[in-house]
Amino acid sequence: MIFNNVNVAVIGGGPAGLAAAIAASVEGASVLLVEREARLGGILKQCIHDGFGVVRYDEKLTGPEYAFRDIATLDQTNTHVLLQTFVSRIIKSGNAFQMTLCNRHGILQVEANSIVLATGCRERTARQAGIHGVHPAGIMTAGSAQYYVNIMGQLPTKRCLILGSGDIGMIMARRLTLEGASVIGVYEAMGRPGGLLRNVSQCLNDYDIPLNLGHTVTRVFGSQRLRGAEVYRVDKSLNPIRGSESAVKCDGLILSVGLIPENELADSLDIPISNSTHGPVCDQNNMTMVDGVFSCGNSMYVSDLVDYVSESGENAGRSAARYISHERTLIDITASKDFLSFSPQCIDFDIIRNETNVFFRSSEVREKAVVHVYVDNREAFSQQFPMLQPAEMERITIDFGAILTPKSKIELRMSEYSGSDDSASDDSGSVSSATESGATESGATEDQ
């Protein structure tokens, strides 16, 4: 079976893929959405807590409620959806892409003018966390534990500890407690929480669950079923401190030690990957360094908010639908060491349609910070933030259209401002601009 002349193929049916497919359809493109699971929605299907949609819909929704809105909108478009379908190969042929798909009906060959990669991210495993010993039953990622509880209705542990203070780990600490399990504590190797501070408050402090900073798990005990774990304090270099070890009796170890963008398909197309975001290097239109291939959502840059994931998908889908092969004039964006990561990494000078959102994370906790955008060594934009921390993604919005030339250089810098918080920020937490474009909200955050 061959689908000829599909304008846009979207790979992944989570929030980013749904938003991309809808946006491309609105632009009048013929769209094929490919999803490997039996239902659309991605990880949202198992996120029954609220806090989704605060930025996009100005209300708190659960994950399934948020996904339902996009699925209902998608149903009103002409998008063709293939569920339980895997993409096994993509080959660029001229100005089009040949895709090989596999599902229960057999092998499908699909041709698309442009592709949107919305493949999401995966959790780091116990092996990637450097935990020694055999791996008995009871060791699982926070996402797996969430699936057991919220989808299967099973309690995977009665007494557990959680390694890593990512948002999903803290949310599961609360969820397991509500279901009757005993959560001994959350252990984090870094000296600061890995997730949003409001999750520390709402998921840990409100339920008297200890957060043990500067601690990690080094070994596990048990053959068939987990019986315990060895916990060490660590130094500033994250090395275990000899003599500080203690054994903790437990039947569950929940891992929340980071997310990795799923980019196997991007690798197969030789798309350059950013060392900081671990997603494809993209321009402001979400196009990767391979013409006609776009990336969005957590496969491009792991986000705190699903609202930003959807925004990224909309931008990618719209750009993919409008894609016309051309020689790009790319202007690289560089950043000082104050930035842990940022996206996009470059600007396509030939297609600057409107304001550009630049997302970033600070490399360390900073109070009263100012983010500056320099173009050709002249400040073009600045925005103040009462606080920046690596766990929270922030964004600035700037109109590059009137200030760039094909040979411009763009650099992100950071400094500290003086004065009271009241004079430095508005209700959204940030304000200060050297351009007429003004500043947008610094990023509302909720439990996600």
N, C-alpha and C positions, 0 to 999 in steps of 0.2 A: 504494500500500500504506500503511495507517495502523495504527500501534500506539496503541491507545487506552488512556488511564489508566495509563501507565507512571509509577510513583512517582518514580524517580530516573533521570536521564540523566547518565552520566559521560562527559565529552569528554576523551579522551586515555588511551592504554593503556600509559603508562610506569609506574614504581613508584608514583607518587601515585595515578594512576587505578586501577591494580590494587587497591591497598589500599582506596581509596574504594568500589569496586564490591563487594569482599568484605565490608567493614564494613556497607554498606547492605543487602546480601543477608542477612547474619546477623541484622539487625534485622527481617527479614521483608518487606522492600520488594521490589517488582518492579523490576529494574534493567536498563538498556540501556547497554552500554559501546561507545563509538564511537572507532575508531582509524583514522588516515589511512594508516598503513603496512600492509604485508602480514603483519607479525608483531607480537605484543605484546612489551612489555619496554622500549620507548623506547631511550634512549641506552645502557642496560645491555648491549644485545646486542653492542656493539662494545668494551666495557670488559673486556678479558680479564685485566687485572691483579687482584690480590686486595686485600683490605682492606674489602670491603663486608660489612655484617652484624655488625660487632663489638658495636654497642650492642643491636641487635634480637635477634640469635641467639647472641651471645657466641662467635662464631668468625669467621675470615676466609674470605670467599667471593669468587669472581670475579663480575663483573657478570652473565654468563649464569646462573651458579648461583643467584645471589640472585633474579633474575627468574623462574627456573624454579619456585622454591618458591611464589611468589605465583600464577603461572599454574596450577600444579597445584592449589592451594587454590581458585582461581576456578572451575576445572573441576568442583569438587564443589558449586558453587552453581547456582542457576537463572538466573544472569545471561545475558542475550542479548548476544552480541558481534557487532558489524559491523566488519569489517576493510576496508581500502582505501576508506574512506568519509569524506567531508569534510562539515563543517557549514558551510553557506553563509549561513544566516540563523537568527536566534532572535528571536521576537517574544513579548512578554508579553501574554497575553490573560486578563484577570481574574486568578484565582489560579493559572493554569497557564501553560505556555510552549509555543509552537508552534515546532518546529524543522524546518528544511528540510535534508535530507541528500542528498548526491550520491554515487553509486558506479556501477559498471559495469552495474548493473541498472536504473539510471535515477534518478528523483527520488523520495525518500521523505518523507512528512510524519509527524512524530512529535510527540505531545503528552506533556509530562512535568509532574508536580507540582513538582519541584525539579530543579535542575541543578548539577552539580559541574564546575567548570572545572579540569582537570588537564592543561593544554596545555604545560607545561614552559617552557623558555627557549631562546633562540638566541644564537649568538656574534656579537660585533661584527666588522664587516668592515674591510678595508683603508681604504675610503673613510671609515668612521666613526673610524678611527684617525688620519686626517689625513695619509696618505702620498701624496705628489705623484708625478706622472709617469704614463705609460701603465701598464697592468697586464698584463704578459705572463704566460704560463703559468709556474707555479711558486709563485705566491702563493696561499695557502690558509689557512683556519682550522685550529686544532689538531684540532678534531673531524673535519674533512674528511680531514686527514692520517691520523687514527686509523682512519677508515672505509677508506681506501685500503689501509692495512697489515693491519688485523685482519680485515676482511670480504672485501676484494677480493684480498688477497695480493699487492699491488703496492707497490713502493718509489717514492714520488713525488719523492724528491730524493736526491742523493748527497752534496751539501755544502750545508748550510743554516744559517741563524741563526733564532732564535726571538725574536719581539718580544712582551714581556709575560711575567710570571712567575706567571700563574695556574696552578692545579693541573694542568689538562689539558695546558698547555704544557710544564711540567716533566716530566710523565709521558711525553709524546711525545718529549722530549729523550732520555730513557732508552730508550724503545722504538726510536727511529730508530737510536740508537747500537748497540743490540743487533742490529739488522738490517743493520748494516754501513755506515750513513751516517755522515758526519762532521758533527757538530754544533759549529759554531764557538763558539757561546755563547748565553746567554739575556740579552737586553737589556731592562731595566726602567727606565722613566722615574722612578718613585718612588724614594725613598731606602730603601725596605724591600721585601721580597718580597711579591708579591700573593697567594701561596698559602700552604699550610700549611708550617711550618718543617720538619716531618719529610719533606716532599717535597723540600725544598731539600737535606736530608741524603741521603736515599735515592736520589733521581733525578739530582741534579747532583753533589754532592760525591763520592759513591761512584763516579762515572764520570768524574771530573775534567773536568766540563763547567763552564766559567766562568759565574758570575752577575755581570753588569755592571750595577750599580745606577746610577741617575742618567744613563742613556743611552737614546736613542730612535732610531728609523729615520725619516728625513725624505724620502728619495727612493729610487726603484728604477731600475735600468738594464736595458735590453733591450727588444727589440721583440716577437719571437715567444716567446722563452724568457728568463727572468730570468738576467741575467749578473752582477748585483752590487747592492749596496745602500749608501746613504750613512748613516753613523751619526754622531750628534752627542752630546756631553755636554750636559746641561741644567742650568739653575740651579734654585733653590728654587721658582721660579714655573713650572717645567717648560718654560721657553723655551730653545731651542737656544743654546749659547754659541758665538759667532762665532770661527772659527779652530780649533775643537776637532774639526772634521769629519774623518772618515776613510772611505775606500772599502773595502768588504769584498766579495771575490769569492765568489759563491755562485750556486747554481741553484735554491734554495728559500728562501722566507720564510714561516715558520709563525707565525700570529697567535694570541696568547692574551691578548687585551686586554679581556676582560670579557664578561659574559653579560647578556642583556636578557630579562626575562619576556615570554612570548608572551601578549599581552592584547588582540588585535584583537577577539575576541568580547566581551570585557568592555567595550571601548570602544563597540561597537555597541549595548550595553545601557545606555550612559551610566553605567557604574559608576565612581565616583571612584577614582582611582589615587594611591597614596602617592608623594610626591616623594622619599622616602628609599629605600623598598624597590622602587619601580617596579612593584609589584603592587597588586592591589585593596586598598582599606582594608577590614579585616575585624574582626569581633568575636572573642571567645574560642572561639566555635563554628564559626569559619571562614566565617560568612555575610558576604557583602559588604554594601554599603549598599543593594543592591536585594534586597528580600525574596525568598527562595526560591532565590537564586543563591549558591553556595558556591565557594570557591577553595582550592587546596591545592598543595603541592609547590613547584617552582621557578617556577611561574607566579604564585605569591603572594609568595614570598620565596626568593631563590636561596640554597641551603643547601650546606654543606660535605659533609654526610653523607647518603647515601641512606636511612639509618635514620630520620633526621628527616623526610625527604620522605615516607616511608611512614607515619610517625606522624601527619603532617599530613593525609595522605589518609584514614587511619582516622577521624580526628576529623571531617573534612568529610563522609565517607560516612555515618557514624553520625548526624551532625546533620541531613543531608539526608533521611535515612529517617524521622527523628522530626519533621521540619518541619511545623509547623502555623502558618498565617498569623496573626500577632499584631502589635500595635503595640509596638515595642521601646522600652525605656527605656535609652538608650545613655549610658555614662559614658566620656568620652574619657580616653585615657592620653597624658600629655605627658612630655617628656624633656629633660634638660639638653643642652648642646652637646657633652658628653662622649660622647654616643651617636651613632654614625653612622646607625644605623637600628634599628628594633625592630618586633616584631609579636607579638600583635595590637595594633591602634591604639585599640581601645575594648572595653568590657565590656557585654554585654547583661544588665542587672540582673535581668530577668524570667526568664532561664534560666541560672542559675549552678549547674551540676550537680555539679561536683567541682573539683579543683585545676586551676589555669590555668598552662600553660607560656608564659612570655614569652621569646621569642628576641631576641637583640640582638647588635650589633657595636659595639665601641668605636671612637671617631673617631680615636684614635691609640694608639700603644703605651704601655701603662701597667703598671707593676709594683706589686704589693701593692695592688690595687684593691678597693674595697668598693662593691657595687651596693646602693643603698637604694631601697625602695619606700615612698613617703609617701602616705597616705590622709588627706585633709583636714588636710594639714600636720603629721601625726603619723606617725612611722616605724612601719610595720606589718611590715616585713621587711628583712633585710639579708643579704648573702652575700659572702664574701671570695673573691678570685681571685688566685693568685700572679702571674699575668700576663694581660693582655688585649691583643689586637691586632686591627686591622681585618680581617685575612685570615681570622680564625677566629670563627665564630659561636658564641655561648655561650647558655645559657638558665638561667633561674631558675624555680622552681615555687612558687606561693603559692595559698592558699585564700582567695579574696575573699568567700566566702559570708557569713561572720559579721561582716565589718568594713565593708561598704559600705551606703550608703543611696542612694536614687534621685538625690540631689543631691550625691553625693560627688565629690571630685576626686582623681585618681591621678597621681602624678608619679614619674618615675624619676630618680634622682640618683646621682652617683658621687663617691667620696672615696678617700683613701689611708690604709691602716692601717700601724701600726708594729709591730715585733716580728719574730721569725723565721718563716720559711715553715713550719717544722715545727709551730708552735703555731697557724698560721693556716689550715692545710689538712689534709684527710684524704687517703686514697688516691685519691679522685676529683678532687682538685684544688680543692675548695671546701667550706667549711662555715661557717655562722654564720647563725642565724635568730632573729628576734624573735617568731616565731609558733610555734604548736605543729605547723604543717605540716611544718617541717623543710626541709632543702635536698636537692636531687638532684644528680646528677653534673653537672659543669660542661661536659661534652661531650667524650667520647672521640673522637679523630680518627685517621683512617687515610688511606692513599693512595686518593683518589677523584677 
